Amino acid sequence: VPLFFVMSGFLFKKEENIRIFFKKNFYNLILPMLLMVILVQIRKNVPSILNGTFEVTKIPQICLGFLMGDQKVLGACWFIYTLFVIKVILQITPISKYLHIIISFIFSIACICLAKHEIYLQNAVVNVSLSYPFFIIGLTLKKHKESLNNGFGRKNEFAMFLFFILVTSI
């Protein structure tokens, strides 16, 4: 999963127009994720629907869970939601290396504090906090793509491969 966010950061392109950004991400991320989550929720709730034990009050909870990035609702689509949130953060903030380092540092400290106090939340706040630094690594690699392409020999490519193995195993 960390490698997914590194690659997503490498491929990220800030749009000039916020409308274009939201339109592209709605059709490429949100809509497919929403359809998948609906199908999974239907599959999960079919037995209770067929038994007549399904509570209609679950529907607003599911919708709120989707909006809040609850992993119990999103299931395997949590990373798409997280990617969208990270992209929104980067779209609305100025591209500044120092700002992203500070945000990554704050997110990392927050995750360490939560883990130290054995608070394991399964929501978008934690997922974004954990994934943002990896996305920034990819974004940084993209900025240095030309120098990486020109300066890498076999040894350097192997070192980069080992670096990615290390990053993804953390």
Backbone as JSON Lines, residues from 0, in Angstrom:
{"i":0,"aa":"V","n":[0.82,-1.2,0.0],"ca":[0.0,0.0,0.0],"c":[0.87,1.26,0.0]}
{"i":1,"aa":"P","n":[1.96,1.32,0.79],"ca":[2.8,2.52,0.71],"c":[3.33,2.78,-0.7]}
{"i":2,"aa":"L","n":[3.69,1.71,-1.4],"ca":[4.18,1.89,-2.77],"c":[3.08,2.47,-3.67]}
{"i":3,"aa":"F","n":[1.83,2.1,-3.45],"ca":[0.7,2.67,-4.19],"c":[0.67,4.18,-4.02]}
{"i":4,"aa":"F","n":[0.86,4.66,-2.79],"ca":[0.81,6.09,-2.54],"c":[2.05,6.8,-3.06]}
{"i":5,"aa":"V","n":[3.22,6.14,-3.04],"ca":[4.42,6.72,-3.64],"c":[4.19,6.89,-5.15]}
{"i":6,"aa":"M","n":[3.67,5.86,-5.8],"ca":[3.4,5.94,-7.24],"c":[2.33,6.98,-7.55]}
{"i":7,"aa":"S","n":[1.3,7.06,-6.7],"ca":[0.25,8.05,-6.91],"c":[0.81,9.46,-6.79]}
{"i":8,"aa":"G","n":[1.71,9.68,-5.84],"ca":[2.36,10.99,-5.71],"c":[3.21,11.3,-6.93]}
{"i":9,"aa":"F","n":[3.89,10.29,-7.44],"ca":[4.73,10.48,-8.62],"c":[3.89,10.87,-9.83]}
{"i":10,"aa":"L","n":[2.68,10.31,-9.92],"ca":[1.81,10.57,-11.07],"c":[0.87,11.76,-10.88]}
{"i":11,"aa":"F","n":[0.86,12.35,-9.69],"ca":[-0.06,13.45,-9.39],"c":[0.25,14.68,-10.24]}
{"i":12,"aa":"K","n":[-0.83,15.31,-10.71],"ca":[-0.71,16.56,-11.46],"c":[-1.73,17.53,-10.9]}
{"i":13,"aa":"K","n":[-1.24,18.66,-10.43],"ca":[-2.14,19.69,-9.91],"c":[-2.85,20.35,-11.08]}
{"i":14,"aa":"E","n":[-4.16,20.41,-11.0],"ca":[-4.96,21.01,-12.07],"c":[-5.0,22.52,-11.9]}
{"i":15,"aa":"E","n":[-5.08,23.23,-13.0],"ca":[-5.18,24.69,-12.97],"c":[-6.56,25.13,-12.49]}
{"i":16,"aa":"N","n":[-7.58,24.36,-12.85],"ca":[-8.95,24.71,-12.55],"c":[-9.52,23.71,-11.54]}
{"i":17,"aa":"I","n":[-10.06,24.21,-10.44],"ca":[-10.6,23.33,-9.38],"c":[-11.79,22.52,-9.89]}
{"i":18,"aa":"R","n":[-12.56,23.09,-10.81],"ca":[-13.71,22.35,-11.39],"c":[-13.24,21.14,-12.17]}
{"i":19,"aa":"I","n":[-12.2,21.33,-12.96],"ca":[-11.64,20.21,-13.72],"c":[-11.12,19.13,-12.77]}
{"i":20,"aa":"F","n":[-10.45,19.57,-11.7],"ca":[-9.93,18.64,-10.71],"c":[-11.06,17.77,-10.14]}
{"i":21,"aa":"F","n":[-12.12,18.42,-9.67],"ca":[-13.22,17.66,-9.06],"c":[-13.96,16.81,-10.09]}
{"i":22,"aa":"K","n":[-14.1,17.3,-11.3],"ca":[-14.77,16.52,-12.35],"c":[-13.97,15.24,-12.67]}
{"i":23,"aa":"K","n":[-12.67,15.39,-12.88],"ca":[-11.82,14.23,-13.19],"c":[-11.84,13.22,-12.04]}
{"i":24,"aa":"N","n":[-11.68,13.72,-10.82],"ca":[-11.62,12.81,-9.68],"c":[-12.98,12.21,-9.36]}
{"i":25,"aa":"F","n":[-14.05,12.92,-9.65],"ca":[-15.37,12.33,-9.43],"c":[-15.55,11.12,-10.34]}
{"i":26,"aa":"Y","n":[-15.25,11.28,-11.63],"ca":[-15.46,10.18,-12.57],"c":[-14.41,9.08,-12.45]}
{"i":27,"aa":"N","n":[-13.19,9.43,-12.07],"ca":[-12.12,8.43,-12.01],"c":[-11.97,7.75,-10.66]}
{"i":28,"aa":"L","n":[-12.38,8.42,-9.57],"ca":[-12.2,7.84,-8.24],"c":[-13.51,7.66,-7.49]}
{"i":29,"aa":"I","n":[-14.24,8.75,-7.3],"ca":[-15.42,8.73,-6.43],"c":[-16.53,7.84,-6.97]}
{"i":30,"aa":"L","n":[-16.9,8.02,-8.22],"ca":[-18.0,7.23,-8.79],"c":[-17.73,5.72,-8.77]}
{"i":31,"aa":"P","n":[-16.55,5.27,-9.24],"ca":[-16.28,3.82,-9.15],"c":[-16.26,3.32,-7.7]}
{"i":32,"aa":"M","n":[-15.68,4.13,-6.79],"ca":[-15.64,3.73,-5.38],"c":[-17.05,3.64,-4.82]}
{"i":33,"aa":"L","n":[-17.87,4.62,-5.12],"ca":[-19.25,4.63,-4.64],"c":[-20.02,3.41,-5.13]}
{"i":34,"aa":"L","n":[-19.87,3.09,-6.39],"ca":[-20.55,1.9,-6.94],"c":[-20.08,0.61,-6.26]}
{"i":35,"aa":"M","n":[-18.78,0.52,-6.02],"ca":[-18.23,-0.67,-5.36],"c":[-18.73,-0.78,-3.93]}
{"i":36,"aa":"V","n":[-18.75,0.35,-3.21],"ca":[-19.21,0.34,-1.83],"c":[-20.68,-0.03,-1.77]}
{"i":37,"aa":"I","n":[-21.5,0.48,-2.69],"ca":[-22.93,0.12,-2.73],"c":[-23.1,-1.37,-2.96]}
{"i":38,"aa":"L","n":[-22.34,-1.91,-3.92],"ca":[-22.45,-3.35,-4.2],"c":[-22.02,-4.18,-2.99]}
{"i":39,"aa":"V","n":[-20.96,-3.78,-2.32],"ca":[-20.49,-4.52,-1.14],"c":[-21.51,-4.42,-0.01]}
{"i":40,"aa":"Q","n":[-22.08,-3.24,0.2],"ca":[-23.08,-3.08,1.26],"c":[-24.34,-3.88,0.97]}
{"i":41,"aa":"I","n":[-24.73,-3.94,-0.29],"ca":[-25.89,-4.77,-0.65],"c":[-25.59,-6.23,-0.35]}
{"i":42,"aa":"R","n":[-24.4,-6.68,-0.79],"ca":[-24.02,-8.08,-0.54],"c":[-23.97,-8.39,0.95]}
{"i":43,"aa":"K","n":[-23.44,-7.46,1.74],"ca":[-23.34,-7.67,3.18],"c":[-24.72,-7.73,3.85]}
{"i":44,"aa":"N","n":[-25.66,-6.98,3.32],"ca":[-26.96,-6.86,3.97],"c":[-28.06,-7.7,3.33]}
{"i":45,"aa":"V","n":[-27.75,-8.45,2.28],"ca":[-28.77,-9.3,1.63],"c":[-29.39,-10.29,2.61]}
{"i":46,"aa":"P","n":[-28.6,-10.98,3.44],"ca":[-29.24,-11.92,4.37],"c":[-30.26,-11.26,5.3]}
{"i":47,"aa":"S","n":[-29.91,-10.1,5.83],"ca":[-30.85,-9.44,6.74],"c":[-32.04,-8.86,5.97]}
{"i":48,"aa":"I","n":[-31.84,-8.48,4.73],"ca":[-32.96,-7.99,3.92],"c":[-33.92,-9.14,3.63]}
{"i":49,"aa":"L","n":[-33.35,-10.31,3.26],"ca":[-34.2,-11.48,2.95],"c":[-34.9,-12.01,4.19]}
{"i":50,"aa":"N","n":[-34.27,-11.92,5.34],"ca":[-34.87,-12.38,6.6],"c":[-35.89,-11.4,7.15]}
{"i":51,"aa":"G","n":[-35.88,-10.2,6.61],"ca":[-36.77,-9.16,7.12],"c":[-36.25,-8.51,8.39]}
{"i":52,"aa":"T","n":[-34.97,-8.7,8.68],"ca":[-34.4,-8.11,9.9],"c":[-33.57,-6.87,9.62]}
{"i":53,"aa":"F","n":[-33.52,-6.46,8.36],"ca":[-32.74,-5.27,8.0],"c":[-33.41,-4.04,8.59]}
{"i":54,"aa":"E","n":[-32.62,-3.23,9.26],"ca":[-33.13,-2.0,9.85],"c":[-32.84,-0.84,8.91]}
{"i":55,"aa":"V","n":[-33.88,-0.13,8.53],"ca":[-33.75,0.99,7.61],"c":[-32.89,2.1,8.21]}
{"i":56,"aa":"T","n":[-32.79,2.13,9.52],"ca":[-31.97,3.15,10.19],"c":[-30.48,2.95,9.9]}
{"i":57,"aa":"K","n":[-30.1,1.8,9.34],"ca":[-28.7,1.57,8.98],"c":[-28.28,2.4,7.77]}
{"i":58,"aa":"I","n":[-29.23,2.75,6.93],"ca":[-28.9,3.46,5.69],"c":[-28.22,4.8,5.97]}
{"i":59,"aa":"P","n":[-28.77,5.66,6.85],"ca":[-28.05,6.91,7.14],"c":[-26.67,6.67,7.77]}
{"i":60,"aa":"Q","n":[-26.55,5.62,8.59],"ca":[-25.25,5.31,9.19],"c":[-24.25,4.91,8.12]}
{"i":61,"aa":"I","n":[-24.7,4.15,7.15],"ca":[-23.83,3.74,6.05],"c":[-23.42,4.95,5.24]}
{"i":62,"aa":"C","n":[-24.36,5.83,4.94],"ca":[-24.06,7.05,4.16],"c":[-23.08,7.94,4.91]}
{"i":63,"aa":"L","n":[-23.3,8.13,6.19],"ca":[-22.4,8.95,7.0],"c":[-21.02,8.31,7.08]}
{"i":64,"aa":"G","n":[-20.99,7.0,7.23],"ca":[-19.71,6.28,7.25],"c":[-18.95,6.46,5.94]}
{"i":65,"aa":"F","n":[-19.67,6.46,4.83],"ca":[-19.04,6.68,3.53],"c":[-18.44,8.09,3.47]}
{"i":66,"aa":"L","n":[-19.22,9.08,3.88],"ca":[-18.75,10.47,3.84],"c":[-17.57,10.71,4.78]}
{"i":67,"aa":"M","n":[-17.54,10.02,5.91],"ca":[-16.49,10.22,6.9],"c":[-15.27,9.32,6.68]}
{"i":68,"aa":"G","n":[-15.35,8.41,5.72],"ca":[-14.22,7.55,5.42],"c":[-14.05,6.39,6.38]}
{"i":69,"aa":"D","n":[-15.17,5.9,6.92],"ca":[-15.14,4.77,7.85],"c":[-14.78,3.49,7.1]}
{"i":70,"aa":"Q","n":[-13.73,2.82,7.53],"ca":[-13.29,1.6,6.86],"c":[-14.31,0.47,6.92]}
{"i":71,"aa":"K","n":[-15.16,0.48,7.93],"ca":[-16.19,-0.56,8.01],"c":[-17.17,-0.43,6.86]}
{"i":72,"aa":"V","n":[-17.39,0.79,6.4],"ca":[-18.28,1.02,5.26],"c":[-17.51,0.92,3.95]}
{"i":73,"aa":"L","n":[-16.33,1.52,3.88],"ca":[-15.56,1.55,2.64],"c":[-14.94,0.21,2.29]}
{"i":74,"aa":"G","n":[-14.63,-0.57,3.3],"ca":[-13.99,-1.87,3.05],"c":[-12.67,-1.69,2.32]}
{"i":75,"aa":"A","n":[-12.5,-2.46,1.27],"ca":[-11.25,-2.43,0.51],"c":[-11.07,-1.14,-0.28]}
{"i":76,"aa":"C","n":[-12.07,-0.29,-0.33],"ca":[-11.97,0.97,-1.07],"c":[-11.41,2.11,-0.23]}
{"i":77,"aa":"W","n":[-10.95,1.82,0.99],"ca":[-10.44,2.87,1.86],"c":[-9.31,3.64,1.21]}
{"i":78,"aa":"F","n":[-8.47,2.95,0.44],"ca":[-7.31,3.61,-0.15],"c":[-7.71,4.59,-1.25]}
{"i":79,"aa":"I","n":[-8.83,4.35,-1.91],"ca":[-9.31,5.29,-2.93],"c":[-9.8,6.57,-2.25]}
{"i":80,"aa":"Y","n":[-10.55,6.4,-1.17],"ca":[-11.02,7.55,-0.4],"c":[-9.83,8.35,0.11]}
{"i":81,"aa":"T","n":[-8.84,7.66,0.66],"ca":[-7.64,8.3,1.19],"c":[-6.9,9.05,0.08]}
{"i":82,"aa":"L","n":[-6.76,8.43,-1.07],"ca":[-6.09,9.06,-2.21],"c":[-6.82,10.35,-2.6]}
{"i":83,"aa":"F","n":[-8.15,10.3,-2.63],"ca":[-8.92,11.49,-2.98],"c":[-8.69,12.62,-1.98]}
{"i":84,"aa":"V","n":[-8.71,12.3,-0.7],"ca":[-8.5,13.32,0.33],"c":[-7.11,13.94,0.19]}
{"i":85,"aa":"I","n":[-6.1,13.11,-0.03],"ca":[-4.73,13.62,-0.19],"c":[-4.65,14.53,-1.42]}
{"i":86,"aa":"K","n":[-5.28,14.11,-2.51],"ca":[-5.27,14.92,-3.72],"c":[-5.96,16.27,-3.49]}
{"i":87,"aa":"V","n":[-7.05,16.27,-2.72],"ca":[-7.74,17.52,-2.41],"c":[-6.82,18.43,-1.6]}
{"i":88,"aa":"I","n":[-6.15,17.86,-0.6],"ca":[-5.21,18.66,0.21],"c":[-4.16,19.3,-0.68]}
{"i":89,"aa":"L","n":[-3.59,18.52,-1.58],"ca":[-2.54,19.05,-2.45],"c":[-3.08,20.03,-3.49]}
{"i":90,"aa":"Q","n":[-4.32,19.83,-3.91],"ca":[-4.92,20.72,-4.89],"c":[-5.18,22.1,-4.3]}
{"i":91,"aa":"I","n":[-5.58,22.14,-3.03],"ca":[-5.97,23.43,-2.44],"c":[-4.83,24.12,-1.68]}
{"i":92,"aa":"T","n":[-3.71,23.42,-1.47],"ca":[-2.58,24.06,-0.79],"c":[-1.51,24.4,-1.83]}
{"i":93,"aa":"P","n":[-0.74,25.44,-1.56],"ca":[0.34,25.76,-2.5],"c":[1.4,24.67,-2.47]}
{"i":94,"aa":"I","n":[1.99,24.42,-3.63],"ca":[3.05,23.4,-3.7],"c":[4.3,24.02,-3.06]}
{"i":95,"aa":"S","n":[4.57,23.61,-1.86],"ca":[5.74,24.08,-1.14],"c":[6.36,22.89,-0.44]}
{"i":96,"aa":"K","n":[7.62,22.66,-0.74],"ca":[8.31,21.51,-0.15],"c":[8.24,21.57,1.37]}
{"i":97,"aa":"Y","n":[8.45,22.74,1.92],"ca":[8.47,22.87,3.38],"c":[7.09,22.66,4.0]}
{"i":98,"aa":"L","n":[6.05,23.15,3.33],"ca":[4.69,22.95,3.84],"c":[4.36,21.46,3.88]}
{"i":99,"aa":"H","n":[4.71,20.74,2.83],"ca":[4.42,19.3,2.78],"c":[5.25,18.52,3.79]}
{"i":100,"aa":"I","n":[6.47,18.95,4.03],"ca":[7.3,18.3,5.06],"c":[6.68,18.53,6.43]}
{"i":101,"aa":"I","n":[6.23,19.75,6.69],"ca":[5.6,20.06,7.98],"c":[4.32,19.25,8.16]}
{"i":102,"aa":"I","n":[3.47,19.2,7.11],"ca":[2.22,18.43,7.19],"c":[2.54,16.95,7.41]}
{"i":103,"aa":"S","n":[3.53,16.42,6.67],"ca":[3.92,15.01,6.83],"c":[4.41,14.75,8.24]}
{"i":104,"aa":"F","n":[5.19,15.66,8.78],"ca":[5.72,15.52,10.14],"c":[4.57,15.51,11.15]}
{"i":105,"aa":"I","n":[3.63,16.44,11.01],"ca":[2.47,16.5,11.92],"c":[1.66,15.22,11.83]}
{"i":106,"aa":"F","n":[1.4,14.76,10.61],"ca":[0.64,13.51,10.43],"c":[1.38,12.33,11.07]}
{"i":107,"aa":"S","n":[2.7,12.27,10.88],"ca":[3.49,11.17,11.45],"c":[3.45,11.19,12.98]}
{"i":108,"aa":"I","n":[3.6,12.37,13.57],"ca":[3.55,12.5,15.03],"c":[2.17,12.08,15.54]}
{"i":109,"aa":"A","n":[1.12,12.5,14.84],"ca":[-0.24,12.12,15.24],"c":[-0.4,10.6,15.24]}
{"i":110,"aa":"C","n":[0.12,9.94,14.21],"ca":[0.02,8.47,14.14],"c":[0.81,7.8,15.24]}
{"i":111,"aa":"I","n":[1.99,8.33,15.54],"ca":[2.81,7.76,16.62],"c":[2.08,7.91,17.95]}
{"i":112,"aa":"C","n":[1.49,9.08,18.19],"ca":[0.75,9.31,19.45],"c":[-0.45,8.37,19.57]}
{"i":113,"aa":"L","n":[-1.18,8.21,18.49],"ca":[-2.33,7.3,18.52],"c":[-1.88,5.87,18.81]}
{"i":114,"aa":"A","n":[-0.8,5.44,18.15],"ca":[-0.31,4.08,18.36],"c":[0.23,3.91,19.78]}
{"i":115,"aa":"K","n":[0.9,4.93,20.3],"ca":[1.45,4.85,21.65],"c":[0.35,4.66,22.69]}
{"i":116,"aa":"H","n":[-0.78,5.31,22.45],"ca":[-1.91,5.19,23.37],"c":[-2.87,4.07,22.97]}
{"i":117,"aa":"E","n":[-2.41,3.24,22.03],"ca":[-3.17,2.08,21.55],"c":[-4.57,2.47,21.09]}
{"i":118,"aa":"I","n":[-4.63,3.59,20.37],"ca":[-5.87,4.02,19.76],"c":[-5.77,3.69,18.28]}
{"i":119,"aa":"Y","n":[-6.49,2.69,17.87],"ca":[-6.43,2.23,16.49],"c":[-7.76,2.53,15.82]}
{"i":120,"aa":"L","n":[-7.81,3.71,15.21],"ca":[-9.02,4.13,14.53],"c":[-8.97,3.67,13.08]}
{"i":121,"aa":"Q","n":[-10.11,3.31,12.57],"ca":[-10.18,2.89,11.18],"c":[-11.01,3.91,10.42]}
{"i":122,"aa":"N","n":[-10.39,5.07,10.19],"ca":[-11.09,6.11,9.46],"c":[-10.13,6.88,8.58]}
{"i":123,"aa":"A","n":[-10.67,7.81,7.84],"ca":[-9.88,8.54,6.85],"c":[-8.8,9.41,7.48]}
{"i":124,"aa":"V","n":[-9.02,9.93,8.67],"ca":[-8.02,10.79,9.3],"c":[-6.72,10.01,9.51]}
{"i":125,"aa":"V","n":[-6.83,8.83,10.06],"ca":[-5.64,8.0,10.29],"c":[-5.05,7.54,8.96]}
{"i":126,"aa":"N","n":[-5.89,7.12,8.03],"ca":[-5.39,6.64,6.74],"c":[-4.65,7.74,5.99]}
{"i":127,"aa":"V","n":[-5.19,8.95,6.01],"ca":[-4.52,10.07,5.34],"c":[-3.22,10.38,6.06]}
{"i":128,"aa":"S","n":[-3.25,10.35,7.38],"ca":[-2.04,10.64,8.16],"c":[-0.91,9.66,7.84]}
{"i":129,"aa":"L","n":[-1.26,8.4,7.68],"ca":[-0.26,7.39,7.37],"c":[0.21,7.43,5.92]}
{"i":130,"aa":"S","n":[-0.67,7.8,5.02],"ca":[-0.38,7.72,3.59],"c":[0.23,8.98,3.01]}
{"i":131,"aa":"Y","n":[-0.05,10.11,3.61],"ca":[0.42,11.4,3.09],"c":[1.95,11.45,2.9]}
{"i":132,"aa":"P","n":[2.73,11.03,3.89],"ca":[4.19,11.08,3.68],"c":[4.66,10.26,2.48]}
{"i":133,"aa":"F","n":[4.04,9.11,2.24],"ca":[4.43,8.29,1.08],"c":[4.07,8.99,-0.23]}
{"i":134,"aa":"F","n":[2.92,9.66,-0.24],"ca":[2.5,10.42,-1.42],"c":[3.52,11.54,-1.68]}
{"i":135,"aa":"I","n":[3.97,12.21,-0.63],"ca":[4.95,13.29,-0.77],"c":[6.29,12.76,-1.26]}
{"i":136,"aa":"I","n":[6.67,11.55,-0.85],"ca":[7.89,10.93,-1.38],"c":[7.77,10.8,-2.89]}
{"i":137,"aa":"G","n":[6.63,10.31,-3.36],"ca":[6.41,10.18,-4.8],"c":[6.43,11.52,-5.51]}
{"i":138,"aa":"L","n":[5.81,12.52,-4.9],"ca":[5.79,13.86,-5.48],"c":[7.21,14.43,-5.57]}
{"i":139,"aa":"T","n":[8.01,14.17,-4.55],"ca":[9.4,14.64,-4.53],"c":[10.22,13.91,-5.59]}
{"i":140,"aa":"L","n":[10.01,12.61,-5.72],"ca":[10.72,11.85,-6.75],"c":[10.38,12.37,-8.15]}
{"i":141,"aa":"K","n":[9.12,12.76,-8.33],"ca":[8.69,13.3,-9.63],"c":[9.44,14.6,-9.95]}
{"i":142,"aa":"K","n":[9.62,15.45,-8.94],"ca":[10.33,16.71,-9.15],"c":[11.78,16.48,-9.55]}
{"i":143,"aa":"H","n":[12.34,15.36,-9.11],"ca":[13.73,15.05,-9.41],"c":[13.85,13.94,-10.45]}
{"i":144,"aa":"K","n":[12.79,13.75,-11.23],"ca":[12.76,12.65,-12.21],"c":[13.9,12.74,-13.22]}
{"i":145,"aa":"E","n":[14.14,13.92,-13.75],"ca":[15.18,14.08,-14.77],"c":[16.56,13.72,-14.22]}
{"i":146,"aa":"S","n":[16.87,14.2,-13.03],"ca":[18.18,13.88,-12.46],"c":[18.25,12.41,-12.07]}
{"i":147,"aa":"L","n":[17.12,11.84,-11.67],"ca":[17.11,10.41,-11.36],"c":[17.35,9.58,-12.61]}
{"i":148,"aa":"N","n":[16.73,9.98,-13.72],"ca":[16.9,9.25,-14.99],"c":[18.33,9.35,-15.5]}
{"i":149,"aa":"N","n":[18.91,10.52,-15.41],"ca":[20.26,10.72,-15.95],"c":[21.35,10.13,-15.07]}
{"i":150,"aa":"G","n":[21.16,10.12,-13.77],"ca":[22.22,9.73,-12.86],"c":[22.19,8.29,-12.42]}
{"i":151,"aa":"F","n":[21.19,7.54,-12.79],"ca":[21.09,6.17,-12.27],"c":[21.82,5.18,-13.15]}
{"i":152,"aa":"G","n":[22.71,4.46,-12.53],"ca":[23.31,3.3,-13.17],"c":[22.67,2.07,-12.56]}
{"i":153,"aa":"R","n":[23.2,0.92,-12.81],"ca":[22.66,-0.33,-12.26],"c":[22.69,-0.32,-10.73]}
{"i":154,"aa":"K","n":[23.79,0.15,-10.15],"ca":[23.9,0.17,-8.69],"c":[22.85,1.1,-8.09]}
{"i":155,"aa":"N","n":[22.67,2.25,-8.7],"ca":[21.69,3.2,-8.18],"c":[20.26,2.68,-8.33]}
{"i":156,"aa":"E","n":[19.98,2.01,-9.43],"ca":[18.65,1.43,-9.62],"c":[18.39,0.35,-8.56]}
{"i":157,"aa":"F","n":[19.4,-0.44,-8.28],"ca":[19.26,-1.46,-7.24],"c":[19.05,-0.82,-5.87]}
{"i":158,"aa":"A","n":[19.79,0.26,-5.59],"ca":[19.63,0.97,-4.32],"c":[18.21,1.55,-4.2]}
{"i":159,"aa":"M","n":[17.69,2.09,-5.3],"ca":[16.33,2.64,-5.29],"c":[15.32,1.52,-5.06]}
{"i":160,"aa":"F","n":[15.55,0.38,-5.68],"ca":[14.67,-0.77,-5.47],"c":[14.66,-1.17,-3.99]}
{"i":161,"aa":"L","n":[15.84,-1.24,-3.38],"ca":[15.93,-1.58,-1.96],"c":[15.25,-0.51,-1.1]}
{"i":162,"aa":"F","n":[15.39,0.75,-1.48],"ca":[14.72,1.83,-0.76],"c":[13.21,1.62,-0.79]}
{"i":163,"aa":"F","n":[12.66,1.31,-1.95],"ca":[11.22,1.1,-2.05],"c":[10.76,-0.12,-1.24]}
{"i":164,"aa":"I","n":[11.57,-1.15,-1.21],"ca":[11.26,-2.32,-0.4],"c":[11.21,-1.9,1.07]}
{"i":165,"aa":"L","n":[12.2,-1.13,1.5],"ca":[12.25,-0.65,2.88],"c":[11.04,0.22,3.2]}
{"i":166,"aa":"V","n":[10.72,1.15,2.31],"ca":[9.59,2.05,2.55],"c":[8.28,1.28,2.64]}
{"i":167,"aa":"T","n":[8.08,0.32,1.77],"ca":[6.82,-0.41,1.77],"c":[6.72,-1.41,2.92]}
{"i":168,"aa":"S","n":[7.84,-1.75,3.52],"ca":[7.79,-2.72,4.62],"c":[7.6,-2.04,5.98]}
{"i":169,"aa":"I","n":[7.68,-0.74,6.03],"ca":[7.52,-0.02,7.31],"c":[6.08,-0.04,7.75]}
